[in-house]
Amino acid sequence: MTGPDIGGRTTGSTGELPAVHHPRAGGSFDATVLTFAAMGLFDSLTGDQRARVLLPQADAGRTHWNFLPESGRHGLPLGELDRHQEVLAHRLIAESMSIPAYARVVQVMANEHVLRELNLPVFGHVATTFRDAGGYFLTFFGQPQPDTTWGWRLVGHHLSLNVTVVDGDLVNATPFLLGAEPARFGPFRILGEEEDSAFALLDALSDGQQQQAIIHSKPPADFVTRTVASIGEVEFPAYHGVGRRDAMITDEDRKALAYFRAHPRGLRAAELSTVQRSLFDDLLARFVERARPGLVGFEMDRIASAGGVGELHFAWAGGTTPEQPHYFRIQGPVTLVEFDNAEDDANHVHSVWRDPSNDFGADLLMQHHLDDPHGQGEQAAEDSAPDAR
């Protein structure tokens, strides 16, 4: 899974797209398929449902992607859709990613049924109000139409999907978050392949390489970069998970685990042997290949243009066996993967794939506005607001 070396990402004085974003030979219908799937769902909604599901494309809430149970979420819960609408919603989800990724999304939502029953001894009947497989909220940011800029989000416990379509042509799919509580129970081990791939790479490293890769003996309770709207130059993890205290860390731990955008921690992929590099590539693919198959090449092109896979760094924290709390990340200029399994005695997992420069299509949208200096894009977003229809 390697992309061509296409050079830099500079933008010409005429405002044309960087080469890495140029359409590929033969064209691409990825954005078109997504748009028509979204249009089919939107057109099936009632007037009240449309008012609840639709916000302007540039709404400030676009970058609020917190995946924990939350009061007052905007959007339309999947549980309130009729059967036909629910199928159309799942068609949109499935068309926005690979089928293996879609299978994980379905498992994450279904896992809420299991968690509700496991939580009953602690939370009693309250568990039924926030462990809800239908409590995943769909929002459109701008009405989906061909050749326009719009996006959609599906968010709820252990799930945050954020897809942006720019000018009906370019697609961004980050942040892309999946988690599971419990991480393993009965037939469920939703993120087991990602975890196994990471341990395979760690175990293949020499003692000296492990010393480089392992940045701290204790993992964070959650992502080091948390669910911030935009990743800063430096980010520190929280002291503990939200609403729980079973994986506390100290100020010293936070410093040791910190994310530095310009100075990645851990072991460079370029320093790996051929066998180790194959394992690293497999691990990276577990996350990048969450995207639609037609978009994976674009993502790899962007990695290539930012120095290549060899410049990505692999960092580990915590225990070195699956039953011990652990964490890893893959970091590069346009790539960030974080995976933690620290709570509930290493049986509560979170994973996220982000793009520090292009989450929510920020890089693409900036170029879109440069190419649209008279505000046509903003006007289109206003026209798609609920009161305009």
GUNUKE-135236 format. One line per field, with one value per residue (C-alpha): x, y, z; chain; residue in one letter. Coordinates in steps of 0.001 Angstrom, whole numbers, plus 500000, padded with zeros to 6 digits. Layout:
residues N
u	c(X  ...) .
v	c(Y  ...) .
w	c(Z  ...) .
c	c(A  ...) .
r	c(a  ...) .
This chain:
residues 389
u	c(500000  502274  501488  503523  506050  504387  506410  505294  501891  502416  499562  500169  499482  496329  494814  494723  494534  497815  498916  498111  494424  494199  491600  493130  493204  489810  488007  486477  482862  483419  481997  479108  478118  478239  476180  473443  473270  472851  470265  468215  468178  467491  464585  462994  462833  459768  459840  460351  463148  464897  464762  466406  469046  470259  472707  474662  477853  479964  478117  480403  479154  480741  483921  482211  482783  482789  481902  480741  477080  475998  472856  471241  472961  471857  470719  468354  468782  468875  466356  463715  463948  461404  462577  463021  464894  467102  468155  468952  470990  473001  473496  475064  477318  478383  479053  481275  483839  485149  482886  485165  484974  481194  481016  482887  480515  477532  479230  480035  476390  475127  477590  475462  472905  475582  476914  473438  473004  476499  475828  472525  474070  475779  473376  470071  467284  469351  471498  468581  468614  472194  473170  471060  471893  469547  471087  473483  472811  472961  473574  473984  476112  474719  472077  473673  473524  475755  478739  478368  480221  478514  479220  477635  478314  477153  478089  477280  478946  482240  481469  482237  482125  482826  482693  483171  482543  484089  482765  481144  484571  486902  486184  487647  486756  488524  488211  487181  486673  485661  485686  484280  483272  483822  486600  486145  483074  481591  481745  482717  486290  485535  489032  490964  492652  494094  495316  496848  498649  500177  501416  502837  504907  505969  507022  509038  511205  514646  515327  516975  514094  511586  513485  513019  509374  508205  507936  506456  505658  502082  499428  496962  493363  492250  493681  496595  495093  491629  488713  489917  488454  491894  495154  497608  501375  501467  498762  498639  496327  493694  494360  491674  488813  485595  483307  485700  488873  490259  493160  494595  497862  500068  501630  504838  502932  501240  504589  506038  503047  502660  502104  504470  503438  506891  508815  507172  508098  508998  510599  510722  509278  512377  514476  512539  513738  511858  509808  509142  508175  505645  504082  504058  502391  499768  499045  498781  496433  494064  493250  493752  491728  488731  488137  486281  488599  488673  489966  492807  495121  494488  495392  498580  499443  499129  501410  503896  503834  504543  507726  506433  505561  509193  508811  505886  506725  505436  505195  504027  503131  502146  502302  503720  501150  497451  496154  498102  496811  498495  498508  500119  500156  501344  502300  503226  502489  499159  498490  497685  496475  495833  494735  494286  493127  493744  490437  488545  491777  492589  489078  487873  489321  489302  490818  490967  492375  492952  494668  496359  496082  492833  490336  486808  488327  489976  492781  490359  487894  490608  491462  487752  487408  490508  488903  485557  486584  483154  481459  479386  480232  478980  475799  475195  475606  473067  470656  470798  469782  466411  464553  465480  463404) .
v	c(500000  502753  505941  507607  510248  513274  516030  518979  520297  523931  525869  527932  531654  530953  529084  525682  522614  521164  518287  515788  516689  516557  514083  510803  509551  508198  510424  509561  508935  508580  512004  511491  508151  509639  512627  510573  508233  511276  512839  509659  509689  513425  513259  510455  512624  514542  518333  518094  515575  517788  520743  518656  517024  520040  522780  525225  523805  526280  525808  526119  522757  520970  520261  519039  515324  514096  510392  510061  510000  513626  515603  517869  516614  518221  515913  513072  509813  506695  505167  507656  506678  504383  501134  502538  505587  503413  501357  504543  505835  502623  502895  506326  504981  502002  504103  506441  503800  500318  497376  496084  499528  499551  496140  497604  500572  498225  496207  499326  500372  496849  496557  499095  496342  494238  497178  498094  494645  494667  498118  497210  496138  499547  501969  500117  501386  504507  502351  502110  505899  506188  502711  502888  501261  503789  506777  507730  511202  512055  515635  517143  520259  521779  519981  517281  518273  517529  519846  521519  521516  519684  517127  514657  513347  510327  510471  508601  506361  505044  506270  509514  509555  512850  513070  516224  516608  519692  521036  517673  516270  515823  513788  513809  511138  512259  512265  508607  507173  503692  502271  499377  498699  495896  495455  491693  489804  486632  486876  490561  491783  494741  496260  493052  493057  496533  495534  492267  494071  496532  493783  491872  494935  495584  491962  492025  494935  494353  495346  498538  499403  498783  501208  503827  502996  502762  506352  505686  502818  503993  504638  507533  506740  508117  509798  512089  514660  514136  515184  518714  520405  521101  519483  522042  522080  520416  518340  516656  513827  514275  513043  510361  509210  511220  510116  507509  507253  503766  504890  508001  509594  512298  515505  513602  510981  513692  515236  511864  511050  514472  514926  517316  517953  519005  516385  512940  510501  506850  504864  506021  503566  504124  502458  499191  496033  494695  492298  494949  497473  495023  494764  498547  498933  496398  498347  501655  500049  499005  502689  504361  501604  502596  505031  504123  502013  504743  507254  505203  506159  509846  509392  507554  510287  512845  510797  510497  514237  514896  512814  509308  506374  506147  509401  508142  507344  504454  505121  502842  503344  500976  497203  494962  492149  492371  491927  494984  498539  499853  502594  503263  505974  506498  510086  512089  515523  514470  511300  510574  507251  506766  503550  503093  500156  501339  501304  498313  496304  496654  495779  499190  500377  503634  504168  507218  508130  511862  514246  517100  519388  518246  517067  517993  518787  521947  521916  521284  523899  526533  525935  525967  529452  530655  529454  531062  534605  536165  534025  531750  528850  530710  531675  528048  527047  529686  528547  525015  526074  524699  528048  528427  525406) .
w	c(500000  498782  496921  494193  495099  493542  495142  497249  498184  497257  495701  492583  492376  490384  493333  491655  493838  495077  492862  495589  495255  491464  490159  489106  485542  484601  487078  490430  491318  495066  495930  493499  495028  498540  497463  495827  498828  501084  498777  498853  502650  502915  500469  502515  505645  506789  507108  510871  510460  507888  510251  512961  510782  508771  509742  507559  506104  508088  511400  514429  515718  512763  514700  517885  517535  521140  521214  524822  525934  525830  526623  524045  520916  517659  514923  514233  516190  514043  516431  515261  511597  510039  508505  504999  506286  508466  505442  503517  506475  506517  502763  503321  506070  503981  500876  502910  503887  503202  503942  506771  508369  507967  509659  512639  512783  512943  515700  517731  517729  518459  521345  523250  523837  525549  527545  528763  530311  531807  533303  534947  538296  538589  536894  537173  534927  534127  531836  529411  528872  527663  526421  523308  519959  518320  520088  517305  515940  512248  511101  507641  507309  504147  502106  499947  496299  493297  492816  496216  499518  502361  505070  507415  510886  512860  516522  519706  522272  520869  517355  515544  511746  509994  506200  504112  500374  498743  495436  494744  493916  496912  500024  503528  506126  509315  512270  512098  515586  516702  520206  522183  525789  526496  523963  524070  525187  523751  519937  519997  519628  517453  517171  517681  514270  514832  518294  517079  514242  516690  519001  516035  515130  518716  519226  515986  517186  518647  522246  521079  518759  521543  523734  521023  520389  524016  525204  528652  530988  531575  528911  528832  529722  526363  523263  523977  521607  523128  520870  520204  517148  515711  516809  518166  518027  521465  523117  526525  527606  530294  533823  533505  531337  531378  534183  535569  537641  537018  534801  536447  535324  536822  535506  534854  532881  530828  529924  528945  526738  525117  521394  519608  516034  514835  516817  516620  519356  518863  516051  512395  509886  507712  510419  510228  508504  505499  507648  510281  507628  506207  509675  510016  506612  507636  510832  508970  506450  509243  509677  506289  504661  506719  503849  500667  498481  495850  498405  499885  497026  497662  501341  500463  497965  500741  502995  500126  499518  503205  503310  502722  504950  506067  507978  510038  513664  515779  519524  522330  525999  528792  528976  526276  526516  525566  529103  530319  529720  526567  523939  520575  517962  514406  513709  510643  509149  507611  509601  513224  514545  518272  519945  523693  525758  529310  531171  532602  532965  529253  528101  526924  523635  521661  518217  515994  512589  512135  509733  511640  508599  507031  509664  508562  505163  506546  503965  501117  502372  502620  498987  498136  499619  497760  494543  495510  496522  496115  498733  496541  498854  501911  500079  499127  502774  503843  501150  502547  506066  507289  507133  503467  502478) .
c	c(A  A  A  A  A  A  A  A  A  A  A  A  A  A  A  A  A  A  A  A  A  A  A  A  A  A  A  A  A  A  A  A  A  A  A  A  A  A  A  A  A  A  A  A  A  A  A  A  A  A  A  A  A  A  A  A  A  A  A  A  A  A  A  A  A  A  A  A  A  A  A  A  A  A  A  A  A  A  A  A  A  A  A  A  A  A  A  A  A  A  A  A  A  A  A  A  A  A  A  A  A  A  A  A  A  A  A  A  A  A  A  A  A  A  A  A  A  A  A  A  A  A  A  A  A  A  A  A  A  A  A  A  A  A  A  A  A  A  A  A  A  A  A  A  A  A  A  A  A  A  A  A  A  A  A  A  A  A  A  A  A  A  A  A  A  A  A  A  A  A  A  A  A  A  A  A  A  A  A  A  A  A  A  A  A  A  A  A  A  A  A  A  A  A  A  A  A  A  A  A  A  A  A  A  A  A  A  A  A  A  A  A  A  A  A  A  A  A  A  A  A  A  A  A  A  A  A  A  A  A  A  A  A  A  A  A  A  A  A  A  A  A  A  A  A  A  A  A  A  A  A  A  A  A  A  A  A  A  A  A  A  A  A  A  A  A  A  A  A  A  A  A  A  A  A  A  A  A  A  A  A  A  A  A  A  A  A  A  A  A  A  A  A  A  A  A  A  A  A  A  A  A  A  A  A  A  A  A  A  A  A  A  A  A  A  A  A  A  A  A  A  A  A  A  A  A  A  A  A  A  A  A  A  A  A  A  A  A  A  A  A  A  A  A  A  A  A  A  A  A  A  A  A  A  A  A  A  A  A  A  A  A  A  A  A  A  A  A  A  A  A  A  A  A  A  A  A  A  A  A  A  A  A  A  A  A  A  A  A) .
r	c(m  t  g  p  d  i  g  g  r  t  t  g  s  t  g  e  l  p  a  v  h  h  p  r  a  g  g  s  f  d  a  t  v  l  t  f  a  a  m  g  l  f  d  s  l  t  g  d  q  r  a  r  v  l  l  p  q  a  d  a  g  r  t  h  w  n  f  l  p  e  s  g  r  h  g  l  p  l  g  e  l  d  r  h  q  e  v  l  a  h  r  l  i  a  e  s  m  s  i  p  a  y  a  r  v  v  q  v  m  a  n  e  h  v  l  r  e  l  n  l  p  v  f  g  h  v  a  t  t  f  r  d  a  g  g  y  f  l  t  f  f  g  q  p  q  p  d  t  t  w  g  w  r  l  v  g  h  h  l  s  l  n  v  t  v  v  d  g  d  l  v  n  a  t  p  f  l  l  g  a  e  p  a  r  f  g  p  f  r  i  l  g  e  e  e  d  s  a  f  a  l  l  d  a  l  s  d  g  q  q  q  q  a  i  i  h  s  k  p  p  a  d  f  v  t  r  t  v  a  s  i  g  e  v  e  f  p  a  y  h  g  v  g  r  r  d  a  m  i  t  d  e  d  r  k  a  l  a  y  f  r  a  h  p  r  g  l  r  a  a  e  l  s  t  v  q  r  s  l  f  d  d  l  l  a  r  f  v  e  r  a  r  p  g  l  v  g  f  e  m  d  r  i  a  s  a  g  g  v  g  e  l  h  f  a  w  a  g  g  t  t  p  e  q  p  h  y  f  r  i  q  g  p  v  t  l  v  e  f  d  n  a  e  d  d  a  n  h  v  h  s  v  w  r  d  p  s  n  d  f  g  a  d  l  l  m  q  h  h  l  d  d  p  h  g  q  g  e  q  a  a  e  d  s  a  p  d  a  r) .
